[in-house]
């Protein structure tokens, strides 16, 4: 037992040491990095070390150990992000972490999760803005408060009350000189059910704000759309910037499975909800709003690149 704990901590410390070695190497002047030894790519070394630390989280078979390893990983990642003040490093090798960049280069969103042994999840994240001539780079940590949010769909939320999720797509729309951002997210909630989230997002001078009443779906005016369904099935939630319409017109559309209970007696018990076969609905973007569209005529599938690494059996 003691040998196992020592080995686990030793690997973590070695990975952490490699991270800081890479950061120190990257901070040295270019002239001092010349050597007769084979050239080392410090950015790649940094990413590989971070990826190794992230993978060690899920290898540990107890919750305290996973959260302890995640704390080490989060510290190392934060230092790496602070060094990358221009958002130049895409961190593509850190596969368990989602990095989504604003196409206009104004910010990026970083999210990841830690699966716990009871089937629940903890979510972690940052919002980072690049350094400019007028402002230094800013880094906002996101604090997952899912457990304390009893009415998650009916309020806007700040970074200290985040409805945690693993975001896999950032949608950008521009209307009347105003930018509109929408996030699509996956949320392993509990052993019985999973969730998908459509999350409006904006970045203010005081930090990130999640949620906005930009959805039109009957009398409902939610701040975010939350789908909950059985953990035994998978759900489609995708974005198509050029969804085909009549007369060859194409519009931005979020397309998703319609969810129904396996039996009417289970209505309201979301662990029994599954997608209807070949029945899809959507939200089309129009005049700064997401308008609900029933019975969308499309056949979409989940892009494997958008599925979390090491997700539960049915995301």
N, C-alpha and C positions, 0 to 999 in steps of 0.2 A: 504493500500500500504506500509506504513512504517513498519507495523507489519510483512508483508510478507518479506520485505527486511531484517528486523532484524532476523527473523526466519531462512532465508537462510544463512546469515552470521554466525549465532550462530551455526548451524549444521556444517558448514565448519570448523569453529574454533574448535569445539568439536572434529571433526574427526582429524584435524591437531594435536590437543593436544594428542589424543590417539596414533597417529603415533610416536610422540616424546617420549611419555611415554614408548612405547614398545622399541624404540631405546635405551633409557637410561637404561631400564631394561636389555637389551641384552648386554650392555657395562659393566655392573657390574660384579665383580668377582664372580665365581660360588659359593664360600663359603658364600657370602653375600646374595645370593638369597634363602637360606634355610629358610623355614617358616613353621609354623603349619597350615597356611591357605591352601586351595586347590591349587594344582599346576596350574600355568598359563603358557601356551605355548606362549612365547613372539613373536616367528616368526609367528604363526598363528594369534595372535592379531594384529600384524603389517600388515599382508596381508589383514585381514578383514577390518581394518581401511582404508587402501589404496583403497580397492574395494569399500567401502562406498563412499569415496571421488570421485572416478571415476564415479560411478552411479549417483551422484548428478549433474554431468555435463549435462547429457541428460534430467534430470528432469526440468531444468531451461528453461523457455520459451522465452528467449531473448538472442541474440548473445553476447552482452557485458557481460551478467551474465555468460554465458557458458564459455567464454574465461577467465573471471576472476576466475571462479571456477577451470578451467583447469590449470591456473597459480599456484594456491595453490596446486593442485594435483601434478603438475610437480615438484614443490619445494620439497614436501614431498617425492615423489618417488626418486628424485635425492639424498636426504639425506640417504634414505634407501639403495640405490645402493652403495653409498660411504662406508656405514658401512659393506656391504657385499663384501669385497674386494677379497674374494676367490671364488665368484660366487656359493656359497653353497646353497643359498636360491633360489628355482625355481619359487617362486611367483605364484604358480598355482591358488591361489584363486582370483587373480586380473584378472578377466575374460575378461575385455574389452581391456586388453593390451596383445600384443603378445611378448613372450619371446622365442627366438630361440637360441639354444646353439650349438656352433661348436662341433662336435663329438670328436674332439681332445682336447677340453677344452681350446682353445686359446682365445676365445672371446664369447660374446653373443650379440644379436641384439634385442633391445626393441623398439617396434613401437605401436602407437595408433593414433586415429583420433578424431576430434570433428566435428560432423555434424552441419552445420549452417542452419538457417531457410529458406534461399534462395535456398537450394538444393546443395550448394557447401560444401567443406570439408577442414579442416586444419589438417595437419599431423605433428606428433611429434615423436622424437625418440632419442635413444642413442646407441652407441657402447661401450661395456665395456670389458676390458681385466683384467684378474686376477693378483693379486700380486704374484711375484716370488721372489726367493732369490736375483736376480739381479735388478728387477724393481718393483716399486710400481704399484698398480692397476691404470689403466687409464680409463677415462670416456669422450667420445666424444659426444657432443650434435649435433643432426642433425637439420639443418635449411631448412625447406621446401620452395623451391623457384620455385614451379611449374608455378606460374603466369608469371614469367619473362623468362621462358625457351621456346623459340620459335621453337627450333630444338632439342627437348629432345632426340631423338633417334640417334643423330649424334655426340655426344661428351661424354667424360668421365667427371664425376662430383665428387667434393669433398663434405665434410660434410656441408660446408657453401652454397652449391648450389644443395642441394638434391632434386631429383625428388620424392617427398613424396609419400609413399604408406604404406599400412598395410600388412606386410609380414607374410605369413602363412606357408612357407616351406623354409628351408635352405638345399641346395643340396651340398654335398661334393664329389669331385672326386680327385683322385691322379693319376698323369701320369708323368713318368720319374722324380720321386722325387719332383714333384711340385704339390702344392695344388691348386685346382680349386673350387671356391665357386660360386653358383648361387642361387639367391633368386626368389621365386615366390610371387607376390604381388597382392593385390586387391586395386583398386583406384576408389572411388566414385568421379567422376569428376564434374558433373553438373546435373541439374534436368533431362536432356534429355538423357545422356549417362553415361556408366560406363567403366572402363578400367581394364585390367589385364596386368601385367608386368613380363617379364623375365629379371632379372637384374644380370649380372655378378658383382662380388664383390671381393675385396681384401683389406687386411689390411696392411698398410705400417708403417714405423717408424713415418711418419708425420700424420698418421690418415687414415681413410677409403677412398677408391676410388671406385666409382660406375660406371659400364659400361666398356666394352672391346669389341674389334672387334674379337669375337670368334664364330660368327655365319656365316654359309655358306648357303646362300639362293639366288641362281642366282647371279646377279651382285651386289646385296645389301650387304654392309658390316656395318650393324648398330652396335652401342655400346650396345643397349638394344632392346628387342622386346616389342612393345606396341600394345595391342589389344584394340580397342574401339568398343562399341556395344550399342544397345538400352537399356535404363534403365528399359524397360518393360520385359526384358528376363534375363536369367542367362547363363553364359558361363562356360564351363569346362576348367580348366588348371591344370593338375596334373602331378606328377612325379612318374614313376615306375622304381625302380632300377634294376628290372629283367623282362624287357618286353620280352615276348616270340617271337622268330623269327623261321625261317625255321630250320629244322634239330635239334630241341630242343635247339637251342642256345638262350641265354638270354642276353640282352644288356640294359644299362641305357637309358631311353627314357622319354622326356617330351611330353605329349600328350594333344592336345587341339582341341576344336571345330573349324571347318572352318566357317568363318563369311562371309555372303553375304547380300547385300541389299534386302529388301522385293520387290523392283521393280528396274529395270535397271535405271530408271530415277533418283533414289536416290543414285546412285553410287558416293561415295565420301562424302556423308552426313551420318556420322557414327551413328547418333541417330536412323537411320532406318536399321542398320545392325543386323542380327540375326543369330544364328547357323543353318547351314544346318542339316537336319535330318540324323542322323547316318553317317555323313561324318566327319572324324577326320584326322588331320595332326599331325606331330610331329617333334621333334629334337632329334637325337641320339648323344650320346657323343662318340667321336672317335678321338684319338690322340690329345687330348687337345682342340677339336673344337666341336661345336654343329652343326650337319649337318641336313639340312631340309629333311624330309621324307614325301612325299605326300601320301594321301589315306592310313592312318594307319588302320590296321584291328584290332579294339579293341572296347570294349564297356565299357567305364569308367563312373563313376558318381562322383559327388562332395562329398567328405568326410564331413559329418556334423561337425566334429570337426575342420575343416579348414575354416568354414564360420564365419565371424566376428559376435560377439554378437551385437544385435540391429542394423543389417545392414539395408539399404534401402530395400524396398519390394522385389526387384530383384537384388541380388548382381552380 
